[in-house]
């Protein structure tokens, strides 16, 4: 593309080489500075996000005691099953599903 431009306008470029090279340096330098500015903004944004994340991780680690770290997570009771003696399996879902035990017995009869 640049070669085509120079071939088409070679007489103009050869007549005014100083003006052509001045504008080329200005446009190239301006593009470089704008690109560098946007890159610096992006890097600064990423660095602040990393610093904020590190602060959040540090705060979470400080709020946790060593006794809590050694405990295993509790398993929720919802949707677990239990067997009572010779009876059929009944769901332990609390008040979400009332009469579940009776429904299970009726469906298995």
PEVENSUL-V718541 format. One record per pair of residues at least 12 apart in sequence whose ideal C-beta (glycine too) atoms are under 8 Angstrom apart, sorted by the first residue. I is the first residue (numbers start at 0). J is the second residue. Records with the same first field share a line. If there is no record, write none. Layout:
I: J  J
//
This chain:
76: 91  93
77: 91  92  93  95
78: 90  92
79: 91
86: 104
87: 103  104  107
88: 103
89: 103  104
90: 103
//
